[in-house]
Amino acid sequence: MSRFFGHSSSSESETESENEIVEVQKPRQQIHTFESDEEDKRQRVVLPEREKRVEEINALVRQLKNAKKIKDVVKSNQSFEELIKSYDKCKKIIEKEGHLKHYIRAIAELENFVNELWADAAWKSSASKPNSTALTKLRQRIRKYNKDFEAEITDFKAHPESYPEEEKVAGAKESESEKSSEEESESEEGSESESEDEEPKAKPSKVKVAKDEDSDSESDWSMSDETTSDEDIDYDQGDSWKAFLKDKTTEKVSKKEKEKPRKTKEKVIVETDEETEKPKIERKLFGKDDEINPTSVLNKLNEIISSRGRKGTDRFEQLELLKELRNISRLHNVGPALDFKIIFNQMAISFDYNTRVSACMKADTFHECLRMLDEMINILVDNQNIEVNETVLDEEENVTDKTKPYKIRGCVLTMADRMHEEFIKILQQCDAHGTEYVERLKDEPKLSALIDKLQSYLEVKGSTQELCRVYLRKVENIYYKYDKDNEKKSAELVDRLCKYIYTNDSTDRLRAKAMLCHIYHNALHDRWFEARDLILMSHLQESIDNSDIPLQILYNRTMVQVGLCAFRVGNIKEAHSALLDIQVGNRAKELLAQGVMVQRNVEKTKEQEIKERQRLIPFHMHINLELIECVYLVSAMLIEIPYMSSRDFETKKRLISKQFHYQLKSSERQPVVGPPENMREHVVAASRSMKKGDWKACTEFLINEKMNAKVWGLMPQSDKVQQMLREKVKEESLRTYLFRFSSVYESISIESLAEMFELPRSFVYSVISKMIINEELMASLDEPTQTVVMHRTEPTKLQTLALQLSEKITNLMDQTERMVQIRGGEMGAFLNRNQQGQQNQQSQQSKGQGYKQQRGQRGGQQQQQQHQQQKEAHKNY
């Protein structure tokens, strides 16, 4: 029937009221303009940032919900990706208010949906290939993503009623006609509509969600009985145009009836979750009538542990079950041994929670493990009848019988080692220059206190090998720390622990590690002779190449510390030789495991990169690389400059330090040499001054405010180091001056040299005597006059230049010979070409003469034969 008739059936009015797209003719112009103005005002509403983001997430949550209804995994995966991107834009809102609750509900329900599909074998067999592939990807991604929201998801499972499906946006524009009509009806009806809305909240339905979803479509078609028809509405004859308007009363009732089952459906999910979430664990553990005793608790513990390590095992659920089991065991007082075993397995599962090797524990989990380790040690200290050892067999284990001594299979020391490894991982993952690193570093005293407590327990009941392990762990925690106040006490402690390891260790690795830590600690506190004697007696330098990489890293760190110690005490040559292997090749960062080097033309696999990052040393244990390089270059300068000055007349000079010469040559290539800016330029400028014998300028370049802040201030007792460096610069400048200008002087007074370099006369006398004895300086000392008499045995400048010229000519000839060989032929053949040509001509001439002789002989024989034939013919005639 046509719509324009005044009387129409109820079914037709219902269908027409649901069609929102139909345009209605409005005869009066005034009403039309009034409604269009309202629509324009609604369109001009500008949403705030928060409401805009929330509305965007609401739309994506609806889209995800629709995809889950039809089990479209591909669409669910796409919606999940868009949802993550949209949520990343809400960082400012999250920082102020926390995570959005409807978002937490959405990702938690998505994970449950994926797990249900994964367990549904019938759906897997009938699913299409894109859906099955998308399910695998979505499962891996949602499990990994939801780890960052574990606390919120746990709270949602406990209190789902406080997590709505969508968050209402206040003052937002509602584009759908259903929402606009619902708001109009609420404003018109007032308190009646509010009471109708509250009714479904007070009486939630217990029907399943799937049935409610199916009943929505049926309720849409059965609305004709509840709606009003056009016959029930009386219009004034004067306002007959109202008959042609869209009936809003039918929309009000129909939309409300549609919304009622949806609200009750949300309530169903909340109530069922509240009733069944908490009793789940209790029903899994023990029933109402079950007897709880040590045997039943042990059986339940074994049942929980049996699923550990299997594919698809929920580790979080295992931890929750063990927590509940421990609470039950405490209530029923099952004994300390069983309590210890539960805590031990709880820690083991906590370590297994991170599947990736490079991933570290979260801070909360780490603190929980520290607390559990403390409880385990306290149980062992308080109950001396408990024996915990890895050698205990499963048949010998006893945790329930109080009449016999308790025996448990396990090792607390291994757990302490694992905690130390996790602590190193946590520090590796943190930003070394941020506040988080400092916060995590505060856990080190707690870990050290637990190791001390474990050490005191093992000294009573532990084996010798376990004592060696815990002593080494103690040494590793203190060997790199500079103890200025209690230096003697720390030295005695390290010495006692390391000597016990030297005597009782059955493995060479622990002994070698303890030796390196002992040497490092001695060198750090400037005990040079003790460190040198230990490293010479250990012979580690002979076998370190065959050791594992962590031990090689510790060896490199120890050698660097020994070199720095030698420099601080004034042994320059020993410092140079100790730091030489580390500085060659510019690989100090990689050799000391203080960073990953990126080398050209060297490709590394992901496994190699992961292993290199796992071996990195935490930042607070680093040795300053600039300090190492500066000490090496200064040591090379003090050795190399006097040597270069003593060998000026030699053309081929032996290089002691290639890196130092490289710095000198690079500075010489510069057209303009300005004031030094960085550490290397300061050392190069000091070297130039030392070449001239100007020790004051050399000292100013090495010891100034910049160098103190970057280098010398990092050393303990920096004042003594700077004083030592001044004395060494004076000494080497004196030797350089004598080498360089010995040909200028016939004799020079010792007193004038002492005044020039501000050194004691006795010290100058001893330096010159050593140079004469070692045949470095051709001179003699005149005792009465206190002068140095020079012997002119060195070549003059002209002789030196002649030697250099002859050397260059020889080099040029060598290069010419090589070029000729490359182009074909040897140089000797090229030089003797004329002789070979003459020989060839002589051989050709001799060959020609022989041919002529042979030809003449053949001609003579023919003539004789003809002559005889003529004679015989004449006789016959």
Secondary structure, DSSP 8 states (H G I E B T S, - for coil): --TTSS---HHHHHHHHH--S-------HHHHHHHHHHHHHHHT----HHHHHHHHHHHHHHHHHHHHHTT-HHHHHHHHHHHHHHHHTTHHHHHHH-S-HHHHHHHHHHHHHHHHHHH-HHHHHHS-HHHHHHHHHHHHHHHHHHGGGHHHHHHHHH-GGGS-SS---TT----SHHHHHHHHHHHHHTHHHHHHHHHHHHS-----HHHHHHHHHHHHHT-TTTS--GGG----STTGGGGGS--HHHHHHHHHHHHHHHHHHHHHHHHHHHHHHHHHHHHHH--SS----HHHHHHHHHHHHHTTT-TT--HHHHHHHHHHHHHHHHHHT--HHHHHHHHHHHHHHHHHT--SSS----HHHHHHHHHHHHHHHHHHHH-TTEEEETT--TTT-BSS-TTS-EEEE--HHHHHHHHHHHHHHHHHHS-TTSHHHHHHHTTHHHHHHHHHHHHHHHHHH--HHHHHHHHHHHHHHHTT---STTHHHHHHHHHHHHHHHHHH-SSHHHHHHHHHHHHHHHHHTT-HHHHHHHHHHH-HHHHGGGS-HHHHHHHHHHHHHHHHHHHHHT-HHHHHHHHHHHHTTT-HHHHTTSS----TT----HHHHHHHHHT---GGG---HHHHHHHHHHHHHHHHHHHHHHTTT-SS---S-HHHHHHHHHHHT-SS-----SHHHHHHHHHHHHHTT-HHHHHHHHSSHHHHHHTGGGSTTHHHHHHHHHHHHHHHHHHHHHHHHTTT-SEEEHHHHHHHHT--HHHHHHHHHHHHHTTSS-EEEETTTTEEEE---S--HHHHHHHHHHHHHHHHHHHHHHHHHHHSS-HHHHHTHHHHHHHHHHHHHHHHHHHHHHHHHHHHHHHHHHHHHHHHHHHH-
